Amino acid sequence: MTHVLVAVLAVALGWTIGWRTHAAAARVERAIRPAGPHTAAVLDEIALGWQALEETCCLTAWESHGATHDTATCTRKDQTL
């Protein structure tokens, strides 16, 4: 009976130590991670996206990467579609 009790206590102690180690590692990871999801690379991608949207002739062209255009709102001079 004492062997079973010792085994159960050993498993419980091992689980507790393992959980605390995992929790401590997670806290350290969160502490060194930069605040917020927006790193410089993400901000550059957002800026490039806005620039592409502002330079497009119509929203349909922006959505289709220039494949189609909305003749009612497109500002292109050479609308051949």
C-alpha positions in Angstrom: 0.0 0.0 0.0 2.8 2.4 0.8 4.4 1.8 -2.6 1.1 2.9 -4.3 1.0 6.0 -2.1 4.6 6.9 -2.9 4.0 6.4 -6.6 0.9 8.6 -6.6 2.7 11.3 -4.7 5.7 11.1 -7.0 3.5 11.5 -10.1 1.7 14.4 -8.5 4.9 16.1 -7.5 6.4 15.5 -11.0 3.3 16.9 -12.7 3.4 20.0 -10.4 7.0 20.7 -11.1 6.5 20.2 -14.8 3.6 22.5 -14.9 5.4 25.2 -13.0 8.4 24.9 -15.3 6.1 25.2 -18.3 4.3 28.2 -16.8 7.6 29.9 -16.0 8.8 29.4 -19.6 5.6 30.8 -20.9 6.0 33.9 -18.7 9.6 34.4 -19.9 8.5 34.1 -23.5 5.7 36.6 -23.1 8.2 39.0 -21.3 10.7 39.0 -24.2 8.1 39.1 -27.0 7.7 42.6 -28.4 4.5 44.4 -27.3 1.7 44.1 -29.8 1.5 42.1 -33.0 2.8 44.9 -35.2 6.5 44.6 -35.9 8.3 46.8 -38.4 7.8 44.3 -41.2 4.1 44.0 -40.6 3.8 47.8 -40.6 5.7 48.0 -43.8 3.4 45.5 -45.4 0.4 47.5 -44.3 1.8 50.7 -45.7 2.5 49.0 -49.0 -1.0 47.7 -49.1 -2.5 51.1 -48.5 -0.2 52.6 -51.1 -1.4 50.1 -53.7 -5.0 50.8 -52.8 -4.5 54.5 -53.1 -2.8 54.2 -56.5 -5.4 51.9 -58.1 -7.9 53.2 -60.6 -10.9 51.4 -59.1 -11.7 49.0 -56.3 -12.5 46.2 -58.7 -9.0 46.5 -60.2 -7.5 46.4 -56.7 -9.4 43.3 -55.8 -8.5 41.5 -59.0 -4.9 42.7 -59.2 -5.7 44.6 -62.4 -7.4 41.8 -64.2 -10.9 43.4 -64.3 -12.1 47.0 -64.0 -15.5 48.6 -63.0 -16.4 50.8 -66.0 -18.8 52.8 -63.9 -16.2 54.0 -61.4 -12.8 53.3 -63.0 -10.6 56.4 -63.6 -8.5 54.8 -66.3 -8.4 56.7 -69.5 -7.9 53.7 -71.8 -10.8 51.4 -70.7 -10.8 48.7 -73.4 -12.6 46.1 -71.3 
